[in-house]
Amino acid sequence: MNDNNRKTSELGQTEDVSRTFRPRKHYRNQGIGFLLFFVTVGIASVYAMWVDTPPDRRMYLMVFVGLFWSFWAGGSLWMLLAYKYESLTIREETVIQQGVLFSKELDLSRIKQVRWKLIQGGGITLLSLTDKMKIYLDNFEREERLWLIHYFQHRLSESVQEGWELFCHRIAVPLQEYNPDVVQTPAPDEVLLTRKRWDWYLIPTILIFTVGATLATWKFQLPNLLVGPVIPLVLWLMLRYSTPKRGMVSKRISSQTYLKSMLIFEAWWLSVGLIGYGLFQLIVLPAPWNLVAGYSLAGAWFLGLLWKAHRVDCLKNKQDQTDVKLSLQKWEVDSGGSD
């Protein structure tokens, strides 16, 4: 067990604890990026409504589109407020969660159930008879996440912990074994994902989408088709800046049947969405039915994507069951055993 993990384990088992956690800077940077993106797209969309929409419907559509993008910009602004005001404090046997507007306190003795969540970065839900507290671990730095995992996993009875086995395998052990200062060496069935790799994959895709959208706009005189490159652009930015500077090791797609299935479906489903979007632009519907139909079809498209993701996640859970015991043993060894 390395020094960082030993220190984290000891802190998680200390009797008298007093520590405060605040969102990491990455959370703030995401909020700024999303805010700039949604404000820019919102202004461009409102301007497009002003230029392309007949005068009798112009104000209605401008207000609708403006409110739609304002909602997303408001969510980004909330992220910045959360970065400034939110905190999580562990004080002896009390957990204090300070939000932007309200705060919650929960004594460990009152907790009747702990749910370990397999969301991005991991999550912990604490439940008493009357209160509920959600902790999103991805908001904090790596060492802080490990500290919190150790703390709740050792302080609370195993009988009240739900989903710990899969959480340990997918979140806790990889987090504990990851060393950001060391360039990892991939195994034969693994690959080192770097920011440069994402550049090679997605920048040509963005250029192809840009050229295609420009030609389609010129051919069909539909400026709305210029939003085509936005999808791969957002995907590139998300993947690039969620990847550590030194890269991260991941299983090859060929060794993960569930992931291969998901990627094939996503490519096919994205093609269906783009073709459907292009065909929809050729259909003339009066307002507001054009908006109702457009957003309904978009909602159905996203539901199809979520359904497939759920199916793949269920398949992954079944495959992970064979490796859970090994991960539990690694966790106990590296953390010095449970209390």
C-alpha positions in Angstrom: 0.0 0.0 0.0 1.5 3.4 -1.0 1.8 6.3 1.4 -1.2 8.2 0.0 -3.5 5.3 0.4 -2.2 4.5 3.9 -2.8 8.1 4.9 -6.3 8.1 3.5 -7.1 4.8 5.3 -5.9 6.1 8.6 -7.8 9.3 8.3 -11.0 7.3 7.4 -10.6 5.3 10.6 -9.7 8.1 13.0 -12.0 8.4 16.0 -12.1 12.2 16.2 -12.7 13.6 12.8 -13.2 17.2 11.7 -12.8 18.0 8.0 -14.5 20.2 5.4 -14.6 19.4 1.6 -15.3 21.9 -1.1 -16.0 21.4 -4.9 -12.8 21.1 -7.0 -11.8 23.8 -9.5 -12.8 21.4 -12.4 -16.4 21.9 -11.3 -16.1 25.6 -11.6 -14.4 25.4 -15.0 -17.2 23.2 -16.3 -19.7 25.7 -15.1 -17.9 28.5 -16.9 -17.6 26.5 -20.1 -21.2 25.4 -20.2 -22.4 29.0 -19.4 -20.4 30.5 -22.3 -21.6 27.7 -24.6 -25.3 28.0 -23.8 -25.2 31.8 -23.8 -23.5 31.8 -27.2 -25.9 29.3 -28.7 -28.9 31.0 -27.2 -27.9 34.4 -28.7 -27.3 32.8 -32.1 -30.6 31.0 -31.9 -32.6 34.1 -31.0 -30.9 36.0 -33.8 -31.7 33.2 -36.3 -35.4 33.4 -35.2 -35.2 37.2 -35.8 -33.8 36.7 -39.3 -35.6 33.6 -40.6 -39.1 33.8 -38.9 -42.0 35.6 -40.4 -43.0 38.8 -38.5 -46.3 37.4 -37.2 -44.5 34.6 -35.4 -41.1 36.2 -34.7 -41.7 37.4 -31.2 -43.3 34.2 -30.0 -40.5 32.0 -31.3 -37.7 34.4 -30.0 -39.2 34.2 -26.5 -39.6 30.4 -26.6 -36.0 29.8 -27.9 -34.6 32.4 -25.5 -36.3 30.8 -22.5 -35.1 27.3 -23.6 -31.4 28.3 -23.7 -31.8 30.5 -20.6 -32.8 27.4 -18.7 -29.6 25.6 -19.5 -27.5 28.8 -19.0 -29.2 29.1 -15.6 -28.1 25.5 -14.7 -24.6 26.5 -15.6 -24.8 29.6 -13.4 -26.0 27.4 -10.6 -22.9 25.3 -10.9 -20.8 28.4 -10.3 -22.9 29.3 -7.2 -22.5 25.7 -6.0 -18.7 26.0 -6.4 -18.7 29.2 -4.3 -21.1 28.2 -1.5 -21.4 24.4 -1.2 -19.4 22.3 1.2 -19.4 19.0 3.0 -18.3 18.9 6.6 -17.5 15.7 8.7 -17.4 16.6 12.4 -17.0 13.6 14.6 -20.2 11.6 14.1 -22.1 14.3 12.2 -22.3 15.0 8.4 -23.1 18.6 7.5 -24.0 19.4 3.8 -24.1 23.1 3.0 -26.0 23.9 -0.2 -26.4 27.2 -2.1 -29.7 27.9 -0.2 -30.1 25.3 2.5 -28.0 23.0 4.7 -28.6 19.5 6.1 -27.2 17.7 9.2 -27.2 13.9 9.6 -25.8 11.9 12.6 -24.2 8.6 11.7 -26.2 6.9 14.4 -29.5 7.9 12.6 -28.5 6.4 9.2 -30.5 3.3 8.3 -29.2 2.8 4.8 -26.2 3.7 2.7 -26.5 3.4 -1.1 -23.3 3.3 -3.1 -24.1 4.8 -6.5 -22.4 3.9 -9.8 -22.7 7.4 -11.3 -19.8 9.4 -12.9 -17.1 9.5 -10.2 -19.3 7.6 -7.7 -22.0 8.8 -5.3 -23.2 8.1 -1.8 -26.7 8.4 -0.6 -27.3 8.5 3.2 -30.9 7.7 4.4 -32.4 8.0 7.9 -36.0 7.6 8.8 -36.8 11.2 7.9 -33.8 12.6 6.0 -31.9 11.9 2.8 -28.5 13.2 1.8 -26.8 12.8 -1.6 -23.0 13.1 -1.9 -21.5 13.4 -5.4 -17.9 12.2 -5.1 -16.9 13.6 -8.5 -17.2 17.1 -7.1 -14.1 16.5 -5.0 -10.4 15.8 -5.5 -9.2 12.2 -5.8 -7.7 12.0 -2.2 -10.9 13.6 -0.8 -13.0 11.0 -2.6 -10.9 8.2 -1.2 -11.1 9.6 2.3 -14.9 9.8 2.1 -15.2 6.3 0.8 -13.0 4.9 3.6 -14.9 7.0 6.2 -18.4 5.8 5.4 -17.4 2.3 4.5 -15.6 1.7 7.8 -17.8 3.8 10.1 -21.2 2.3 9.1 -22.3 -1.3 9.5 -22.1 -3.6 6.5 -25.8 -4.5 7.0 -26.9 -1.0 6.0 -24.7 -0.7 3.0 -26.3 -1.3 -0.4 -24.4 -1.8 -3.7 -20.9 -1.7 -2.0 -19.6 -4.7 -3.9 -20.0 -3.3 -7.4 -19.1 0.2 -6.2 -15.8 -1.2 -4.8 -15.0 -2.9 -8.1 -15.9 -0.1 -10.4 -15.1 3.1 -8.4 -13.2 2.5 -5.2 -10.4 0.1 -6.3 -9.6 1.9 -9.6 -9.5 5.2 -7.7 -7.2 3.8 -5.0 -4.9 2.2 -7.6 -4.7 5.3 -9.8 -1.5 7.4 -9.5 -1.7 10.7 -11.4 2.1 11.1 -11.2 2.9 7.9 -13.0 2.5 7.2 -16.7 0.6 3.9 -16.8 1.6 1.0 -18.9 -1.4 -0.7 -20.6 -1.8 -4.5 -20.6 -2.2 -6.4 -23.9 -6.0 -6.0 -23.7 -5.8 -2.4 -22.6 -5.0 1.0 -24.3 -3.6 4.3 -23.0 -6.2 7.0 -23.7 -4.6 10.5 -24.0 -5.9 13.9 -25.0 -3.8 13.7 -28.2 -5.7 10.4 -29.1 -9.0 12.2 -28.8 -7.7 15.0 -31.0 -6.7 12.5 -33.7 -10.1 10.8 -33.6 -12.5 13.8 -33.3 -10.9 16.9 -34.9 -11.2 15.3 -38.5 -14.8 14.3 -37.6 -15.6 17.9 -36.6 -14.1 19.2 -39.9 -16.1 16.6 -41.9 -19.3 17.7 -40.1 -18.5 21.3 -40.7 -17.9 20.9 -44.4 -21.0 18.7 -44.8 -23.2 21.2 -42.8 -21.9 24.1 -44.9 -22.6 22.3 -48.2 -26.1 21.2 -47.0 -26.9 24.8 -45.9 -25.8 26.2 -49.3 -27.7 23.5 -51.2 -31.0 23.6 -49.3 -30.8 27.2 -48.0 -31.4 26.0 -44.4 -29.0 27.8 -41.9 -30.2 25.5 -39.1 -28.1 22.7 -40.5 -25.0 24.6 -39.4 -25.6 23.2 -35.9 -24.4 19.8 -37.2 -20.7 20.2 -36.0 -21.8 21.2 -32.5 -22.4 17.5 -31.5 -18.9 16.2 -32.3 -17.4 19.5 -31.0 -19.1 19.1 -27.6 -18.1 15.4 -27.5 -14.5 16.3 -28.2 -14.3 18.9 -25.5 -15.9 16.6 -22.9 -13.6 13.6 -23.7 -10.5 15.7 -24.0 -10.8 17.6 -20.7 -12.2 14.7 -18.7 -9.0 12.7 -19.6 -6.0 13.3 -17.3 -3.0 15.0 -18.8 -0.9 11.9 -18.4 -3.6 9.8 -19.9 -5.6 6.9 -18.5 -5.6 3.1 -19.1 -8.8 1.6 -20.4 -9.9 -1.8 -21.7 -9.8 -2.2 -25.5 -13.3 -2.1 -27.1 -12.6 -5.5 -28.7 -12.3 -7.0 -25.2 -15.6 -5.5 -23.9 -18.6 -6.9 -25.8 -21.1 -4.6 -24.0 -19.1 -1.5 -24.9 -18.6 -2.6 -28.5 -22.4 -3.1 -28.8 -23.0 0.3 -27.3 -20.7 2.1 -29.7 -22.1 0.4 -32.7 -25.6 1.4 -31.6 -24.6 5.0 -30.9 -23.0 5.3 -34.4 -26.2 3.9 -36.0 -28.5 5.9 -33.7 -26.6 9.1 -34.4 -26.9 8.5 -38.2 -30.7 8.0 -37.7 -30.9 11.2 -35.7 -29.0 13.3 -38.3 -30.9 11.8 -41.2 -34.2 12.4 -39.4 -33.2 16.0 -38.6 -32.4 16.7 -42.2 -35.7 15.2 -43.4 -37.6 17.1 -40.7 -36.1 20.4 -42.0 -37.8 19.7 -45.4 -41.2 19.3 -43.8 -43.1 22.6 -43.5 -45.3 22.7 -40.4 -47.1 25.8 -39.0 -46.0 27.2 -35.6 -46.1 26.1 -32.9 -46.6 22.5 -34.2 -43.2 22.6 -35.8 -41.6 23.1 -32.4 -43.8 20.6 -30.7 -43.0 17.9 -33.3 -39.3 18.7 -33.3 -38.8 18.5 -29.5 -41.0 15.4 -29.3 -38.9 13.6 -31.9 -35.7 14.8 -30.1 -37.1 13.5 -26.8 -37.9 10.1 -28.4 -34.4 9.9 -29.8 -32.8 10.5 -26.4 -35.1 8.0 -24.7 -33.9 5.4 -27.2 -30.3 6.2 -26.3 -31.1 5.9 -22.6 -32.9 2.6 -23.1 -29.8 1.1 -24.9 -27.5 2.5 -22.2 -29.6 0.8 -19.5 -29.5 -2.5 -21.3 -25.7 -2.3 -21.7 -25.3 -1.3 -18.0 -27.3 -4.4 -16.9 -25.0 -6.6 -19.1 -21.9 -5.0 -17.6 -23.2 -5.6 -14.1 -23.5 -9.3 -14.8 -20.0 -9.6 -16.3 -18.5 -7.6 -13.4 -19.8 -10.1 -10.8 -16.9 -12.5 -11.6 -14.3 -9.8 -10.6 -16.1 -8.4 -7.6 -14.5 -10.8 -5.0 -11.0 -9.9 -6.2 -11.7 -6.2 -6.0 -13.0 -6.6 -2.4 -9.9 -8.4 -1.4 -7.7 -5.7 -2.9 -9.6 -3.0 -1.1 -9.3 -4.8 2.3 -5.6 -5.4 1.8 -4.8 -1.8 0.7 -7.0 -0.2 3.3 -5.5 -2.3 6.1 -8.7 -4.3 6.8 -12.1 -3.2 8.0 -13.0 -2.2 11.6 
